[in-house]
Amino acid sequence: MTNQDHEYVNLSESHEINNWLKRNGLRQTQANQEKFPQLVNDAKKHYGKSSQQHLKWQELDNYYQQHKQNHRFEPL
């Protein structure tokens, strides 16, 4: 079974980060892009994943919905 690349968060793809920000009603600014890796790291810790393990977009979405108050992104 192969990994579906589009299912996993990729921090090196700025367009994917921007798409996620837009989907969540957040501005696509450099400041928000710089905060994004911390959100991913926090979500990985929440799900018990090591830094080497992949995080799915759905996991990130679920984590963010539950922990928005802990992450200060600029809204639209």
LODO-96767 format. One record per atom (N, C-alpha, C, CB): residue number from 1; atom name; x, y, z. Coordinates in steps of 0.2 Angstrom, whole numbers, plus 5000, padded with zeros to 4 digits. Glycine has a CB too. Example, Ala and Ser with C-alpha at 12.3 -4.5 7.8 and 13.67 -1.06 7.14 Angstrom:
<sites>
[1 N [5066 4972 5039]]
[1 CA [5062 4978 5039]]
[1 C [5066 4984 5039]]
[1 CB [5057 4978 5045]]
[2 N [5064 4989 5035]]
[2 CA [5068 4995 5036]]
[2 C [5064 5000 5039]]
[2 CB [5070 4997 5029]]
</sites>
This chain:
<sites>
[1 N [5004 4994 5000]]
[1 CA [5000 5000 5000]]
[1 C [5004 5006 5000]]
[1 CB [4995 5000 5006]]
[2 N [5003 5011 4995]]
[2 CA [5007 5017 4995]]
[2 C [5004 5022 4999]]
[2 CB [5008 5018 4987]]
[3 N [5009 5027 5001]]
[3 CA [5006 5033 5004]]
[3 C [5003 5038 4999]]
[3 CB [5012 5037 5008]]
[4 N [4997 5040 5000]]
[4 CA [4994 5045 4996]]
[4 C [4997 5052 4998]]
[4 CB [4986 5045 4996]]
[5 N [5002 5054 4994]]
[5 CA [5006 5060 4996]]
[5 C [5001 5066 4997]]
[5 CB [5010 5062 4990]]
[6 N [4996 5067 4994]]
[6 CA [4991 5073 4995]]
[6 C [4988 5072 5002]]
[6 CB [4986 5073 4990]]
[7 N [4988 5067 5005]]
[7 CA [4985 5066 5012]]
[7 C [4989 5068 5017]]
[7 CB [4983 5058 5013]]
[8 N [4995 5070 5016]]
[8 CA [5000 5071 5021]]
[8 C [5003 5078 5021]]
[8 CB [5006 5067 5021]]
[9 N [5003 5082 5027]]
[9 CA [5006 5088 5027]]
[9 C [5013 5088 5025]]
[9 CB [5005 5091 5035]]
[10 N [5015 5093 5021]]
[10 CA [5022 5094 5018]]
[10 C [5024 5101 5020]]
[10 CB [5022 5092 5011]]
[11 N [5028 5102 5024]]
[11 CA [5030 5109 5026]]
[11 C [5034 5113 5021]]
[11 CB [5034 5109 5033]]
[12 N [5037 5109 5016]]
[12 CA [5041 5112 5011]]
[12 C [5037 5115 5005]]
[12 CB [5046 5107 5008]]
[13 N [5030 5114 5005]]
[13 CA [5026 5116 5000]]
[13 C [5022 5122 5002]]
[13 CB [5021 5110 4997]]
[14 N [5024 5128 5000]]
[14 CA [5021 5134 5003]]
[14 C [5013 5134 5000]]
[14 CB [5025 5140 5001]]
[15 N [5012 5132 4994]]
[15 CA [5005 5132 4991]]
[15 C [5001 5128 4996]]
[15 CB [5005 5130 4984]]
[16 N [5003 5122 4998]]
[16 CA [4999 5118 5002]]
[16 C [4997 5122 5009]]
[16 CB [5002 5111 5004]]
[17 N [5002 5125 5012]]
[17 CA [5001 5129 5018]]
[17 C [4996 5134 5017]]
[17 CB [5008 5132 5021]]
[18 N [4997 5138 5011]]
[18 CA [4992 5143 5010]]
[18 C [4985 5141 5009]]
[18 CB [4995 5147 5003]]
[19 N [4985 5135 5005]]
[19 CA [4978 5132 5005]]
[19 C [4975 5130 5011]]
[19 CB [4979 5125 5000]]
[20 N [4979 5128 5016]]
[20 CA [4976 5126 5023]]
[20 C [4974 5132 5026]]
[20 CB [4982 5122 5027]]
[21 N [4978 5137 5026]]
[21 CA [4977 5144 5029]]
[21 C [4970 5146 5026]]
[21 CB [4982 5149 5028]]
[22 N [4969 5147 5020]]
[22 CA [4963 5149 5017]]
[22 C [4957 5145 5019]]
[22 CB [4964 5149 5009]]
[23 N [4958 5138 5019]]
[23 CA [4952 5134 5020]]
[23 C [4950 5135 5028]]
[23 CB [4954 5127 5020]]
[24 N [4954 5138 5032]]
[24 CA [4953 5139 5039]]
[24 C [4951 5146 5040]]
[24 CB [4958 5136 5043]]
[25 N [4950 5150 5035]]
[25 CA [4948 5157 5036]]
[25 C [4954 5161 5039]]
[25 CB [4942 5157 5041]]
[26 N [4960 5160 5037]]
[26 CA [4966 5163 5039]]
[26 C [4970 5167 5034]]
[26 CB [4971 5158 5043]]
[27 N [4973 5172 5035]]
[27 CA [4977 5176 5030]]
[27 C [4983 5172 5028]]
[27 CB [4979 5183 5033]]
[28 N [4984 5173 5022]]
[28 CA [4990 5169 5019]]
[28 C [4996 5174 5019]]
[28 CB [4989 5167 5011]]
[29 N [4998 5175 5025]]
[29 CA [5004 5180 5026]]
[29 C [5010 5176 5028]]
[29 CB [5002 5185 5032]]
[30 N [5016 5180 5028]]
[30 CA [5022 5177 5030]]
[30 C [5022 5175 5038]]
[30 CB [5028 5181 5029]]
[31 N [5019 5179 5042]]
[31 CA [5018 5178 5049]]
[31 C [5014 5171 5050]]
[31 CB [5014 5184 5052]]
[32 N [5009 5170 5047]]
[32 CA [5005 5164 5047]]
[32 C [5009 5158 5045]]
[32 CB [4998 5165 5044]]
[33 N [5012 5159 5039]]
[33 CA [5016 5153 5037]]
[33 C [5022 5151 5042]]
[33 CB [5019 5155 5030]]
[34 N [5024 5156 5045]]
[34 CA [5030 5155 5050]]
[34 C [5027 5152 5056]]
[34 CB [5033 5162 5052]]
[35 N [5021 5153 5058]]
[35 CA [5018 5149 5064]]
[35 C [5016 5142 5062]]
[35 CB [5012 5153 5066]]
[36 N [5015 5141 5056]]
[36 CA [5012 5134 5054]]
[36 C [5016 5128 5056]]
[36 CB [5011 5134 5046]]
[37 N [5023 5128 5056]]
[37 CA [5027 5122 5058]]
[37 C [5026 5121 5065]]
[37 CB [5034 5124 5057]]
[38 N [5025 5126 5069]]
[38 CA [5023 5125 5077]]
[38 C [5017 5121 5078]]
[38 CB [5024 5131 5081]]
[39 N [5012 5123 5074]]
[39 CA [5005 5120 5074]]
[39 C [5006 5113 5072]]
[39 CB [5000 5123 5069]]
[40 N [5010 5111 5067]]
[40 CA [5011 5104 5065]]
[40 C [5014 5100 5070]]
[40 CB [5015 5104 5058]]
[41 N [5020 5103 5073]]
[41 CA [5023 5100 5078]]
[41 C [5019 5098 5084]]
[41 CB [5029 5104 5081]]
[42 N [5015 5103 5086]]
[42 CA [5010 5102 5092]]
[42 C [5005 5097 5090]]
[42 CB [5006 5109 5094]]
[43 N [5003 5097 5084]]
[43 CA [4998 5091 5082]]
[43 C [5001 5084 5082]]
[43 CB [4995 5093 5075]]
[44 N [5007 5084 5080]]
[44 CA [5011 5078 5080]]
[44 C [5012 5075 5088]]
[44 CB [5018 5078 5077]]
[45 N [5013 5080 5092]]
[45 CA [5014 5078 5099]]
[45 C [5007 5075 5102]]
[45 CB [5017 5084 5103]]
[46 N [5002 5079 5100]]
[46 CA [4995 5077 5102]]
[46 C [4994 5070 5100]]
[46 CB [4990 5082 5099]]
[47 N [4995 5068 5094]]
[47 CA [4994 5062 5091]]
[47 C [4999 5056 5093]]
[47 CB [4993 5062 5084]]
[48 N [5004 5058 5097]]
[48 CA [5010 5053 5099]]
[48 C [5014 5052 5093]]
[48 CB [5007 5047 5101]]
[49 N [5015 5056 5088]]
[49 CA [5019 5055 5082]]
[49 C [5026 5058 5083]]
[49 CB [5016 5058 5076]]
[50 N [5031 5054 5081]]
[50 CA [5038 5057 5081]]
[50 C [5039 5062 5076]]
[50 CB [5043 5051 5080]]
[51 N [5044 5066 5076]]
[51 CA [5045 5071 5071]]
[51 C [5047 5068 5064]]
[51 CB [5052 5075 5073]]
[52 N [5048 5062 5064]]
[52 CA [5049 5058 5058]]
[52 C [5043 5055 5055]]
[52 CB [5054 5053 5059]]
[53 N [5038 5055 5058]]
[53 CA [5031 5052 5056]]
[53 C [5027 5058 5052]]
[53 CB [5028 5049 5062]]
[54 N [5023 5055 5048]]
[54 CA [5019 5060 5044]]
[54 C [5013 5061 5047]]
[54 CB [5018 5057 5037]]
[55 N [5010 5067 5046]]
[55 CA [5004 5069 5049]]
[55 C [4999 5070 5043]]
[55 CB [5005 5076 5053]]
[56 N [4993 5068 5044]]
[56 CA [4988 5069 5039]]
[56 C [4985 5075 5039]]
[56 CB [4983 5063 5039]]
[57 N [4982 5078 5034]]
[57 CA [4979 5084 5034]]
[57 C [4973 5084 5038]]
[57 CB [4977 5087 5027]]
[58 N [4969 5078 5038]]
[58 CA [4963 5077 5042]]
[58 C [4965 5078 5050]]
[58 CB [4960 5071 5041]]
[59 N [4971 5075 5052]]
[59 CA [4973 5075 5059]]
[59 C [4974 5082 5061]]
[59 CB [4979 5071 5060]]
[60 N [4978 5086 5056]]
[60 CA [4979 5093 5058]]
[60 C [4973 5097 5058]]
[60 CB [4984 5096 5052]]
[61 N [4968 5096 5054]]
[61 CA [4962 5100 5054]]
[61 C [4958 5098 5061]]
[61 CB [4957 5097 5048]]
[62 N [4958 5092 5063]]
[62 CA [4954 5090 5069]]
[62 C [4958 5093 5075]]
[62 CB [4954 5082 5070]]
[63 N [4965 5093 5075]]
[63 CA [4968 5096 5080]]
[63 C [4967 5103 5081]]
[63 CB [4976 5094 5079]]
[64 N [4967 5107 5075]]
[64 CA [4967 5114 5075]]
[64 C [4960 5116 5077]]
[64 CB [4968 5117 5068]]
[65 N [4954 5112 5075]]
[65 CA [4948 5114 5078]]
[65 C [4947 5113 5085]]
[65 CB [4943 5109 5074]]
[66 N [4951 5109 5088]]
[66 CA [4950 5108 5095]]
[66 C [4955 5113 5099]]
[66 CB [4952 5101 5097]]
[67 N [4960 5115 5096]]
[67 CA [4965 5119 5100]]
[67 C [4966 5126 5096]]
[67 CB [4971 5116 5100]]
[68 N [4961 5129 5093]]
[68 CA [4962 5136 5090]]
[68 C [4965 5141 5094]]
[68 CB [4956 5138 5087]]
[69 N [4962 5141 5101]]
[69 CA [4964 5146 5105]]
[69 C [4971 5146 5107]]
[69 CB [4960 5145 5112]]
[70 N [4975 5141 5106]]
[70 CA [4982 5140 5108]]
[70 C [4986 5143 5102]]
[70 CB [4984 5133 5109]]
[71 N [4983 5144 5096]]
[71 CA [4987 5146 5090]]
[71 C [4984 5152 5087]]
[71 CB [4987 5140 5085]]
[72 N [4988 5157 5088]]
[72 CA [4986 5164 5086]]
[72 C [4988 5166 5079]]
[72 CB [4989 5169 5090]]
[73 N [4984 5164 5074]]
[73 CA [4985 5165 5067]]
[73 C [4981 5172 5065]]
[73 CB [4982 5160 5062]]
[74 N [4983 5175 5060]]
[74 CA [4979 5181 5058]]
[74 C [4973 5179 5054]]
[74 CB [4984 5186 5054]]
[75 N [4967 5181 5056]]
[75 CA [4961 5179 5052]]
[75 C [4960 5183 5046]]
[75 CB [4955 5180 5056]]
[76 N [4956 5181 5041]]
[76 CA [4955 5185 5035]]
[76 C [4951 5191 5037]]
[76 CB [4950 5181 5031]]
</sites>
